[in-house]
Amino acid sequence: MGRIYTREILEMFEREDFKILLFLFELVEQDETHCKYKVSERVNPGVTRMKELVHDKDADKAYCSCKGFEFWGIPC
């Protein structure tokens, strides 16, 4: 990754990658073309944020309700 991203983007990616430990993914719905997940993020003790993630199997792409990937280029 160090060869692909600038130092600043690599550090942002590493911070975001570490945050994955705070997320819980739950499969909500699945069909032949899509998988839908409920994503829970522990922000603080007693505070949880909810997001929705959809995986398009045909296009092999994921889309999140927070639009983090579209905005930053890094999936939440």
DRENDO-1510 file (C-alpha; in Angstrom, 1 decimal, always signed):
<recs>
REC; n; res; u; v; w
REC; 1; MET; +0.0; +0.0; +0.0 .
REC; 2; GLY; +2.9; +2.3; +0.7 .
REC; 3; ARG; +3.7; +2.4; -3.0 .
REC; 4; ILE; +0.2; +3.2; -4.1 .
REC; 5; TYR; -0.9; +5.9; -1.6 .
REC; 6; THR; +0.7; +9.1; -0.5 .
REC; 7; ARG; +2.0; +9.0; +3.1 .
REC; 8; GLU; -1.0; +11.0; +4.3 .
REC; 9; ILE; -3.5; +8.7; +2.7 .
REC; 10; LEU; -1.7; +5.6; +3.9 .
REC; 11; GLU; -1.8; +6.9; +7.5 .
REC; 12; MET; -5.5; +7.6; +7.1 .
REC; 13; PHE; -6.0; +4.1; +5.7 .
REC; 14; GLU; -4.1; +2.6; +8.6 .
REC; 15; ARG; -6.3; +4.5; +11.2 .
REC; 16; GLU; -9.5; +3.4; +9.4 .
REC; 17; ASP; -8.2; -0.2; +9.1 .
REC; 18; PHE; -7.6; -0.3; +12.9 .
REC; 19; LYS; -11.1; +0.9; +13.5 .
REC; 20; ILE; -12.5; -2.3; +12.0 .
REC; 21; LEU; -12.0; -3.9; +15.4 .
REC; 22; LEU; -14.9; -1.7; +16.7 .
REC; 23; PHE; -17.4; -2.8; +14.1 .
REC; 24; LEU; -19.9; -5.7; +14.2 .
REC; 25; PHE; -21.3; -7.0; +10.8 .
REC; 26; GLU; -24.6; -8.8; +10.7 .
REC; 27; LEU; -26.0; -10.3; +7.5 .
REC; 28; VAL; -29.6; -9.0; +7.2 .
REC; 29; GLU; -30.7; -10.1; +3.7 .
REC; 30; GLN; -29.2; -12.0; +0.8 .
REC; 31; ASP; -30.3; -13.0; -2.7 .
REC; 32; GLU; -28.6; -14.1; -5.9 .
REC; 33; THR; -27.1; -10.6; -6.7 .
REC; 34; HIS; -26.8; -8.7; -3.3 .
REC; 35; CYS; -25.9; -9.1; +0.3 .
REC; 36; LYS; -27.1; -6.5; +2.8 .
REC; 37; TYR; -25.4; -6.1; +6.2 .
REC; 38; LYS; -26.2; -4.1; +9.3 .
REC; 39; VAL; -23.0; -2.6; +10.6 .
REC; 40; SER; -22.8; -1.5; +14.2 .
REC; 41; GLU; -19.9; +0.8; +15.3 .
REC; 42; ARG; -19.0; +1.2; +18.9 .
REC; 43; VAL; -18.2; +4.9; +19.3 .
REC; 44; ASN; -18.1; +5.2; +23.1 .
REC; 45; PRO; -19.4; +2.9; +25.9 .
REC; 46; GLY; -23.1; +2.9; +25.4 .
REC; 47; VAL; -23.0; +4.8; +22.1 .
REC; 48; THR; -23.4; +2.8; +18.9 .
REC; 49; ARG; -23.8; +4.1; +15.3 .
REC; 50; MET; -25.6; +2.0; +12.7 .
REC; 51; LYS; -24.8; +1.8; +9.0 .
REC; 52; GLU; -26.0; -0.3; +6.1 .
REC; 53; LEU; -23.6; -2.0; +3.7 .
REC; 54; VAL; -24.7; -3.6; +0.4 .
REC; 55; HIS; -22.5; -5.9; -1.6 .
REC; 56; ASP; -23.3; -6.1; -5.3 .
REC; 57; LYS; -22.1; -9.6; -6.2 .
REC; 58; ASP; -22.3; -9.1; -9.9 .
REC; 59; ALA; -20.2; -5.9; -9.9 .
REC; 60; ASP; -18.2; -7.2; -6.9 .
REC; 61; LYS; -18.6; -3.8; -5.3 .
REC; 62; ALA; -19.8; -2.6; -1.9 .
REC; 63; TYR; -21.8; +0.5; -1.0 .
REC; 64; CYS; -22.3; +1.9; +2.4 .
REC; 65; SER; -25.0; +4.3; +3.7 .
REC; 66; CYS; -22.3; +6.6; +5.1 .
REC; 67; LYS; -20.8; +7.1; +1.5 .
REC; 68; GLY; -17.3; +6.9; +3.0 .
REC; 69; PHE; -15.9; +4.9; +0.1 .
REC; 70; GLU; -17.4; +7.2; -2.5 .
REC; 71; PHE; -16.1; +10.3; -0.6 .
REC; 72; TRP; -12.7; +9.1; +0.8 .
REC; 73; GLY; -11.9; +6.1; -1.4 .
REC; 74; ILE; -11.6; +4.0; +1.8 .
REC; 75; PRO; -14.5; +1.7; +2.8 .
REC; 76; CYS; -15.9; +2.3; +6.3 .
</recs>
